[in-house]
């Protein structure tokens, strides 16, 4: 499973994500909760604002839940600030 995301600024223009590191997880609750899976993330083409989340077929097959939540976090490589 792959899910490409386009990161844009407030004007709707793509953001160059070259200087950021992204992480994404699926959890059983919006805050806290058990970790169900962690996405593999690629940022290509990073200068065009594209970040792709992916899970292997085996990772998807192992998921079993009725409701889950996912998050995407961005860390600025220069400052270490995470959003």
N, C-alpha and C positions, 0 to 999 in steps of 0.2 A: 504494500500500500504506500503510495506517495501522495503528498499534499503540498503543492507549491504555494507559497504565500508571497504576496507582493507587499513590501514594507514601504509605506508612503508618508510624506509629511502632511501638515495641515492643509496644504494647497492641493494635495492629491498627486504630488510629484514623487517618483521613486527616490528612495534614500539609498545612498551608497553605504552598504553595510560591511565594507571591507574591514573597518576598525572595530567591529563588534563580534562577540562570541554569543551564540544562541544555545539555549537548552530548552527542552520541552519534555513534559511527563504527563502520563495519564494517572489519575489518582481516584480513590474511592469517595473522596469528599472535597468540596471546594476549598476548605482550609484544613490543613492537616491531612488526615486520612492515610490509607495505605497506598504505597506506590504499586501500581499495577504494571506499568511499562514505561520505558524511556525511549523517546524517539531518537533515531540517528538524524543529524542535521547537516545539510550541505548548503552553502551559500554561493551558488553559481547561477547566473553571473552576479557576483556581489555588487558590482558597480551599478547594476540595474535594480537593486533592491529585492532580488529574489532569494528567498530562503525556503528550502524544501525539507519537509519533515517526512521521515519514512520508517516503516516497520517491515520486517521480513514476513513472509507467508507464515512461518512457524510462530513468530511473535503474535501475529493477528489470530491465528488458530488457538493459541493458548489463552486468549482473553475470554473471560466469562463474567459478565456483570449486567445488571439491568440499568444502572445509572452510573456514569463516571464523569469526571471533569478533567480537562486538560489545560495546561498552561504553557505559555511561551515566555521565556525570560531572556532579556538582552543585557549583556555586560559590555561596557565600554572598555576596550583593551587598554586604553591609555590611563584611565582614571580608576578602573575597577568598580565603578558605579553600576549596580544592577537594578533594572526596572522590570 
